């Protein structure tokens, strides 16, 4: 952080607070206008607007005709890549990605750079290159890049000279939309590029169907803007139909696939809103795609090329090197991994973790499906047939009181919206959309790297909180997002909660704000840099207290609504089953279904055998307690003293209920509650992550006896301790490793991170009887997590959704650089 502090203290440009805030807000929004905001694709860009100019990359091998069926476009686990992810991505203006495609023996690299420009969001470029994985084996690849316009009234015009053979030189494409105005794309190759030496010589009668592989093939077409996301399917169908026609008429000799699977070099109708280019190349190769955000009317190809020259060829090479160096320097300044003794490979591992998280940020806009059918919030939970755990009857409601009749609500799923969301995503191939449960953890790392980017995402989510305080736990916006989700999980339900994790980055922002106030205090106005300076763009709310207070006042009412919604809809019973507590704080997750509590985020973690209205859930109580603690901190910052006092009382009462209701002295752990066979309250003893939540969220006093027992549980090899991290369920539990085994043993990085986060902040540096024990658990747990994740990354090439408690191997979706990317903070010990 040394360089950052020096820049702040040595800056000499002074700008009035109000003027700077306005200019800074404009610069911030402009810097985020364009991005790699289509994370479900191996590479794709769009603007952060509903009707966007979009781009995307596809490729397939041309050594065999069936290579077309393996066309790469959207990230798919079935593609069996050897690994892919962003080695560097700063979240704003630079992203360097490597994709190792073993099937096609090629490593594809994408290097994305943004610069200032005359139009909205400035100019940008991407360099796409390929090299053989095995240099002794050829890699012949058809590279396809497309540009599309979602906005009505937009169209493209080809300025280059195109013939039936293709475009011999640079592809220069002008475009216009009502929002963006006039703009241009330039696609330029490298003089060392070579096509594969395939086929021929062919008879003269083939001349009409042969294209020149040295040239760029192209196609312009007009399609439904809402269907641009299906372009791969449309294109593959076109290739297949064209190949069939050619094969029927030209069988001997058979055309080589490189000639057969080729764009027709022409336009399908007037005013095309999509333009596709195709380069068939033998690796190594590279080409640049440059976007010029504003051009004049009637500009010719040569003039556009002059404008694009600063972001292509040697100029782009220089920009890529500068941005990579800047990323590396900032990374070391913030996290200091080299100084901490990590090897260069370990540092690169951590950079990829951060880069891939930033590269997974997306902008989503579209309709969503919600069922607002009325249910009884007092008794609502879901039943699940014993012989069909996969059944999804979301509309069952009943209670567990003897003889109570089961009530069916009429399902009423309906499409609403459209709405927009700017968010990080858990996994590009498997979960390329916004998840409330995940996002707060994503922003723990993003906020350390780029405070402003984190605040932008928090506010985007806050804007989705409805007037009653509810927000959908999974944001499935638009047809493209819905295409990745099983039908039974698309509908959202307004009585279903999810862990309110967005309070975690809000808490962290306030801590950074307080730290900044302690570090730099200059009366009047503060030293600032130009509003386009990277330091200012990423830290402006930390440098401008008025701006920070304005932000907190803006989001506070939304999160207050969400907090009150939790209290009014997820409350639980205390007195009815002989329970006593010094407070009335008690909560129960709605949406229970047999062995699943999807709403808790801990899907199949063992709860009470039979869902009932008599359950109380210790993890939910802990979340409510930390929610109150966070809102207390916000209220104190913005001067809402009465609110702060009320939240302080709630926090105190939550701790009482943790101790009085959920602490099981016999089992020495925190437990859920249910109603036993004799109609009395009974503990549900399943030692695991649920037992840790009071510690994870820092609600236990440093001298609490429960803290010592919880640390013992964490370190016990018969229960949660493994050489690879804390297991989600006790290894001695009857349910350990059973059925779908999602939260019944596997190691999850985000909750291991929370354990380290809380130990570091609340216990190992605070005097108390368990301080030494907290230090030991922290030190050994941190080492285990780092060693195993790095080892698995080297073995498999991936970050994983979860890790086996048996052998440490990665499991389930991959790459998973959502909350698993928190390993960067664990390595840096930046909490």
N, C-alpha and C positions, 0 to 999 in steps of 0.2 A: 504493500500500500504506500510505500515511500514516495514513489513518483507521483501518485495521485495527490498526496498531501502537498508536495512541493508545487504542483501546478496550481492548486487552490490558493496557496499562500503567496505565490509569486505573481499571480495574474494581476494585471494593472488596469484592465478595461472595466470601467464602472458604468452600469446601466441602471436606470431607475427600476424598482421592483415591478411595478405594473406593466411598464413597456416590455421589460424582459420576459415577464410571464406570458404575455400575448405572443411575442415573437417566438419564445421558446416552445409554446404549445404548437404553433404552426410548424416549426422546424421538426418537432418530435413527430407529429402526424405525417409530415412529408417523408421523414426518414423511414417510416414504416408502411408507406403506401404500397410499394412493391415488395414481394418476397417469395420465398419458396413455400407458399401458403397452400400447397396441395400435397400434404405429407403422405397421402395414400399412394402417391405415384413415386416411382424411383427418382424421377425429376420432373417437376412442374412448377410453374409460377402463376401468380395471379395478383391483381390489385386487391386491396382491402376494401372493396366496394361490392355491392350486390350484383351489379351488371359489369362483369370484369372482362378485361382482355386476358385470356388464359393461354398458356403454352404447355406442352408436354413432350416427353421423349419416349420413343419406342425403339426396340431393336429385335432382330432375330438372326439366326445363322442362315447362311445360304449354301452351305456345303451339301445339304440334302433338302428335298422339297418339303419334308415334314417339319423342317425348322420353323415354318410359318405358324404351326400349331403351338409353338413354344415362344410366341412373341411376348416380349417383356414390355410392361407398361405400368400397371398398378402393382404395388408390392404384394407379393403372394408367398406364403410359406411353402406352397407347393412348387415354387420355382427352384427350390433347393440351392439357393445361392451359397457360396462358401463364406459369405459375410458381406455386409454393407452397412454404411453409416457415414456420418459427417465427421471427418477427422478434425475439422475446425468449422465452426459456424458461430458468428457473433450475434445472431438474432436480428440483425438489421441490414448490414451492407456486404456481408461476405460469407460464403459457405463453400467448403471444399469437401467433396464426397468421393468415396471409393466403393465400387460395386464389383465383387469378384464372382463372375458368372462362369462356373466350372463347366457347364454343359457346352457353352460356346467358346471355352478356353480364352476368355477375354476379361481383362479388368477395365471397367469403364470408370473414368474419372470425370466428375462435373465440378467446375469451379465458377461460382457465381459472384459477381461484383456489381455494386451499385455506385453511381457517382451523381453529383448534382447535374441538373439539366433544366431546360426551359419549361418543360411540361410538368404536370402533377406527378410528384414522386421522383422526378429526375430520370436519368438514363440508367440502363443496366446491360450487362452482357453475361453470357455463360460460355465457357470453353468446355467442349466435350471431347474427350480423348480416349483412346483405347490402346491397350498393349496386350500381347499374348501372356497368359498365365504360365504356360509352358512354351518357352521360345523355340523349342524344336518341333512344335506342332503349329500349323497355320491356323489363323483365326480370320475367317471371311464373314463379314457382318454387314447386314443392311441396317443402317442407322436412319431413323425416321423422326423428324421434328415437326411439330404442328403448332400453329397459332390460330386461336379462335376468338370470336367476339360474341359475348353473351348479350350485349346491349342491342335492343332493337334500333334499326337505322344505321348500324355499323357495317362497314364493308372493307374489302381489300382490293388493291390494284397492283398488279405486277409491273414494275418499272424496268426490270431487266428484259433482255431479249430471250424469249423462250421458243423453242422449236419442238417438233415431234421427237427429237433426239434428247432434249433436255435443255438445261441452262449451263453454258460452258464456263461462265465466270461466277462472280458473286451474285447471289440472289438478293435483289433489292425490292422490297415490298412496302408500298405505302398503304396506310390505313386511316380510317376516320370513324370516330364515334361521337355522339353528341356530348358525352362527358369528357373524354380525353382530348377531343379535337383531332388535328392531323398528327400522325406519328409514322414511324417507319421501323421495319425490321431489316437487318442485313445478315445473310448467312454467307460466311467466307471460309473457304477451305485452306489447307496448308499445301505449299508447293511440293512437299514430300509425300503427300497422300497418293496411294496407288489402289486401283480397283483389283479385285482378284483376277488372275489370268485364267479365265474360264471359257470353255466351249469354243466352237468354231474350228475352222471356218465354216460358215453356214452358206447354203445356196442363195443365189440372188433373190429368190422368191421370199426369203425371210427378211429382206431389207425393210419392209413396211412394219414389221413388229419389233425389230431390234432397236434397243436404245443404246446410247453410248455410255458405258459405265464410267467413263472419265467425267461425264457431266452429271449435274444434279437433276434428278427427276422431280416432277412437281405435279400437284393437283390443287385446283381451287374449286370450292363447292359451296353451295348454300344449303344449310340444314337447320332444323329447329334448334334455336339457341339453347333450349332446355335439355336437348339431347347431346350436347357437345361432349359430355362425360362418357358417352358410349362410343366414342369415335374409334377406339380400337376394334370393337366388334364390327362396326360398319366397314372399316378398312380391310380387316381380314376377310370379310365376306366378299368385298370387291376383288381382292387378290385371288381368292379361290375361284370366283366366277370367271375372271379374266383368264386364269391359268387353264381352266377347263376348256374354254373356247379355243385358246391357242393350241392346246394339246390335241383337240379334235381335228384341227386343220394342219398341224405341223408336227407329225409324230416321228418322222424320220428325216434327219436326226432330231432327237429330243433336245429341246432348248435346255441349257443349264439353268438351275433354279435362280441364279443371280439375274438372268435375263427374264425369266418367267414371272418372278414376283417383283413387279416393277410398276411404279405409278405411270399413268398414261400420258403425262405431259400435256395438260390442257385444263379447261375449265368446264365444270358442270353447271352451267347457268350463269346469269348475270349477278352482279353485286354479291360475290362470295363472302361469306362470314367465317370461313375456315380455309386455311392455306397450309398445305403439307409439302414438305421437301424430303427427299430420300437420297442418301449417299450410300453407295455400296462399296465397301472398302476392305482392304486387307490390313490387319493390325501389324505395326503401330500406325495410328492415324490421329488427326485432330481437326476440329473445325470450330469456328466461333459463331455464336448467334448474338447480335447486338440489337438493342432496342433504343431508338432515339425518340424521346418522349414528346417532342414538338418539332414539326417541320412546317415550312411555308406552303401555300397553295402552289401547285404546278411545279414543284421542285423536281428536277430530273435525277436520274440514277447517280450520276457523277457527284452532284451536290450532296446527296444523301450519304454517299460513300465517304465524302470528306468529313461530314459530321460524325460518322461512325468510326472514323479512324482512331479517335482518342480512346475507344473502348474495344479495340480489336487488334489482332496481330501483336507486334512488339509492345505497343502501349498496354494492351491487356496483360501481357506477360509481366510487365513491370508492376501493374496494379495488383496482380495476384500475389507477387512476392512481397510487396509492401503490406498488403492486408494480412497475409500469413504471419509476417514478422510482428505486426501490431497485435494480432491475436495472441501469439506466443508470449510477447512481453507483458500484456495485460494479465494473461493467465498466471504467469509466474509472480507478478506483483500482488495479485489477489490471493493466490493459494500457496505460493512458495514451495511447491513440491520438490523442486531440484534442491533447494536449500535444506529441505527436511531429509534428504538422502535417498529419495526415490530414484530408480534408474530411469534412463531415457525411455525405455519401453513402458515402464509404469506411468510415466508422465504422459506419454502418447495415449495410453489406455484411458487416463482421466480426461484428457482433451477430447477424445472421441466420445466419452460419456456426456460431457457438457455439449459438445458440438451436435451430437445426435439428438439431444433433448431440444436444443434451439432449432435444429432442422426439422423437428416434428411439430413445430408451431403451425397452426393453420387458421384460415379464415373460412367460416361456414355461414351460409345463408340459405334459408329455405323453410318449408313448412315442416310441422312435426305432428305426431299423433298422440293425443291425450284422451283419457277416459275420465270424464267428470261425473260419472254415475254416482249417486249418493250411496254412502255406506255408513254404518253406525261406527263412529270413531271410537266409541267406548269398547266395542267388542270385536272390531275388525281384525281378523287374521285369516290366513289362507290354509285350506286343507290340501293334503297331498295323499293320494292313494298309496298304500304300502307297496303295491306291486307295480307302481309306475311313478318313480321319482321324477321323471322328466316331464310329467304332465303339467301344463301351465294354466290352471283354472284360477285366474286372478280375481274372480268375482265371488268366490265363496266367502261368506261371513258367518261366524257362529261364536258361541261362547262355551266355556267349559263347565258352567254351572249345571248341576244334574237335571237332565230332562229338557234342557233348552233346545228349542227347535232351530234347525239350520235354516238360515235365510239366504236366498239368492238375490243378488242385485242384477238388474238387466244391464248387460254390457253396452256401453255407448261410446266406443272409440270414435273420435272425430279428428279431422285435420284442422289445425289452426296455424296461424302465422301468415306470412313468413316472419322469421326473426333472424338475428345475426349473432354470431359468437366468434370472438378471437381467443384462441386457447391453445395450449400445448396438448399433446396427445400421448397416450400410454405406449402404443405400439403401432408403427406405420402399416404393417400387414394385417394385423388382427383387430386393433382398436383405434382406427384412425379418426377419432371424433372426441368430443369433450365429455369427461367424466368428473362429476363433482367430487367423488371419493378420492380420485387421483390428483386433481389439479392443485390442491393446496400443497401437496408434497412436491410437485413439479416446480412450484413457485418458490420453494425453499432455496433451490439452487439458482433458478433464473433471477430471483431477487438479489442474490449476492453478486451475480455477474452484471446485471443491468436492472437497477432499481426501477427505472421508468417503465421498462417493458413489463415487469411484474405488476406494477400498479395499473397499467393499461389492461392487462388480462383480468386482474381482480375486478376492475370496474365493468368490464364487458360481462363477466359473470353476474355481478351485482345487478346489472340492468335487467337480468332475466328473473330476478326475484319478484314474484307477483305481489299484488296488494295485500294478500293475506299472509305473506311471508314464505310461501312455498316456492321451491325451484326444483325442476326435474333433475333427477340424479344422472341421467344419461341424455346427452343432447344429440339427437339423431335428426339432423336438419337437411331436408331435401332428398331427392330420389337417389343421388349418388351415395350419400351416407346410408340410406336405408338398404341399399343393395348389399351392404356388408354385414347386415344384422339379421339373425333368424327372426322370422315373422313374430314368434311368440314373445320376443323381447322388445319389440318396437314401441308398443304403447306405454305411456307414462301415466302414473296414478297420483293425483294430488293429495292423497293421504299417506303416501310413502315417503319416508325420510331417507337420508343418507348422511354419513358423517360430515359435519359442517367444516371441512378441512380448510376452506378459504380463510378461516380465522387464523390459521398458522402463519401465512405470509403477512397478514395484517399485523399480527403480533411482532413479527420480525421487522416490519417496516418501522413500527414505533420504536423498537430497540435501536435500529440504525439511525433514526431521527434523533433520539436522545444522545447517542454516541457522537453524532456529528455536532450537535449543539455543545457538547462538552469539549470537542476538539477545536472547533473554529468558532470564535465569537468576536465579530467585528461590529461595533455599534453603527447604526444607520443602515448602510447598504453593504452587501457582501461582495468580495471580489469574484468576478465572473470572467469567463472566457467567451468568445464568440458563440452565438447560440447554435451554430452548426458543429461546434467542437464535440468530438466523441465523449469526452469527460462530462461536459455539461448535459448533453443529450441523455446520458444514462444516469445522471445523478441530480437533476435539477430540483426535484422535490426535497432533496436533502440539503440543498444549498439555499433554498428560499422557503423560510418558515411560513410565510403567508400562503404560499402555494400549497404547502403541506397541510396546513390547517383547513384550507378550502377543500382539499381533496377529502380529508377525513370527515368534514361536515357533509360532504356530498354522499359518501358511501355509508355513513353511520345510520341514517334512517332505514336503509335497505337491510343492513345486517341486524338492526334492532327488530325489524319485522320478522326476519328469519328466526331470530332467537325466541321471540314471543310465540311464533308458530310451533316451534319445538315444545315449548312449555305447555301450550294449549292442546296439542294433538298427540303428543307422545308420552303423556303423563301415565303414571302407574299407581296401583292401589297399595296402600300401606296397612290401614287399620283392619280391613275386612278379614284377614287371615292371621290375626294375633300378632302382627308385627308392631314393633315400637321403635320410634326414632325421635331424636331431638329436633328433627325438621320434617317438613312435608315434601322434600325433594325426592322424587322417585319416578323412574321412567321405564317405558317398555317400547321396544321397536314394533311398529305396526308392519303388516305384510309378512308375518311368519307363515311358513308353509312347510309342514312336515319337518324334514331334517334341514331345511334351508331358511336362512334369514338374510336374503339378498340385500335388504335395506340397510343392514349393519355394515355391509362391505365384506363381512367375514363369512360369506355364503353358507358353506356346509359345516362350519365350526359347531361342535356339539352344544346344543342348548337343552332345555327341558325336553323330555321324550315327546310329550304332547303339548302343542301350542295352547296357551290359555291366557285369559285376561288376568290371571294371578301372577304372571311372570314379572320380574324386574330384571333389568339388564345393566350390569355394572359398567360396561363400555359406554353405553348411552349416557348414563349418569355422569361419567367422567367427561364426555364431550360437552355436555351442558355446563359442567363446572368450568371447563377451560374457555368455553364460549363466553360465560359471564366474566371471567377474569380478563379476557381480551377486550370486551366491551367496556369494562371498568377502566382499562387503560386508555381506550379511545375517548371515553367521556371525560376523563381527567385532562387529556390533552386539549380538548375543545371547550372546556369550561362548563360541562354539564354536571354540576356537582351532585344534584339530587339523584340523577341516574347512576352516577358512579357509586354513591352510597348504597343504592338498592342492589347493584351488581355485587358489591363487596359482601353484602348480607347473603346473597344467593351462593356465592363461592363458599362462604363459611358453612351454610346449611348443606351444601353438597358434600363437603368433607364430613359433616356429622353423619349424613346418610351412608356414606361409604363405610364409616366406622361402625355405625349402629345396625345397618341392614345387611351390608354385603361382606363384612369381614367374618370369615369362618375360622374361629379360633382352633377348632379341632384339626382342620386341614391346613391351617396356617397360610391361607391365601384368600384373595377376594373372589367371590362367586356370584353368579346369577341366582335368582330366587324363583321358585315355582310354588305350586300348592301340592302338598303331599297327599298320600292316600287317605289320611285322616282329616283332611280339610284344613290342615295347618301349614304355615309357611315352611318351606324346606329349601336347603341349599342344593344347587346344581353344581356338582364338583367335577369340573373338567379343567385341570390346570393347563394354562397356556396363555396365549396373547391376551385373552379377555381378562385374565388375572392380573395382567401387568398394567392395564390402562391407568389406574390411579398414579402409578410411577411414571409411565410414559408421558403423561400430560402434566407432571410436576405438581400434583395436588397433595402429595404426602409431605408433611413437615419433615425436616431433616433429622429430627429426634424421635420420629414415630416408630414404635416397635414393628408396625406392619412393614415399614421400609426394610428393616433387617431381614424379615422373613421373606419378603419379595425378592431381595437380592440372593438369598439362599436358594430360592426356587429357580431363579435364572441360572445360577451356577451349578445346579444339580444335574449331573450326567444321566441320572435316571429319568429326568423330566425334560428340561428345555435346552440344556447345554449340549452343543455338538462342536466338533472342530471347524465347522463351516458357518456358524451363526446360531442364533436362537431359533429353535423349532417352534412352529405355531401351536403345537399341541404336545402335551407330555408324552414321552416315549413309553410311559407305563400306562397310558390311558387305553381303555378297551377299544376306543374308536381310532386310535393312531393308525394312519395309513390305510384306512378302510374306504370302501365305496369309491366315489370320484376323487377323494383325497386331494381336495383343493386347499382347504385350511385345516387339515388334520395331520399336520406334521411338517409340510414343506416350509422352507425358510423364505421369508419375504423381507426384502431389503429395506423398505420404507419403515416398517415397525422396528427392525433392528436399528435403523438410523434414529428413530425416536427414542429408543432406549439409550443410545449414546448421547444424543442431544440433551436428554433430561439429566442423565448422570453428570454430564459436563457442566450444565448450567445450574442445576439445583442441588447437587449432592456432593460431588467429589471436591468441590472448592469451598464447601460450606462446613464449618466446624460442626461436629456431631458424632454420635457413637458409631455411625456406620460409614464415616468418611473414607477410612482406609479400605473397607470392603468395596465401596463404590468405585474407588480408584482401580482396584484389582480387576473387578468385572469389566470396567470400561476398557482398560488397557488390553486385556486378553480378547475381549469380544471384537474390538476394533482390528486387532491383528488377524484374527480368524477370518473376518469378513473380507479384508483387503486381500489376504493370501488366496482365499478360495475364488473370489470373483476374478482376480487377475489370472489365476491358473486356468479357470474355465474359459476366459476370453482367449487366452493363447491356444487352448486345446480346440475350441469350437469356432472361434471367430465371432462370437456373439455375446451380448448382454441378454440375460434371460428374465422371464417373468418371475420365476421362483427357482429355488435351489434345493436339491435333495438333502434331507437330514442324514441320509445313510452314507452317501459317497460324495456329496457336494456338487454333483453334476447339475447343470442347468436343465430346466424343465419348462414345458408348455411354450407359450408364444415367444418368438424371437425374430428380429431384434426387439428387445423390450427396454427402450431407453426413456421410459417415463420415470417412475419413482426409483427404478434400479440405478438411475444416474446419480442418485444421492451418494454413491460411493466416492464421488469427487470430493464432497464436503467431508466425508469420513476420513479420507486420506489427508485432507488439508487441516482437519480439526478446526474448521470454520463453521461454527454453529450459530 
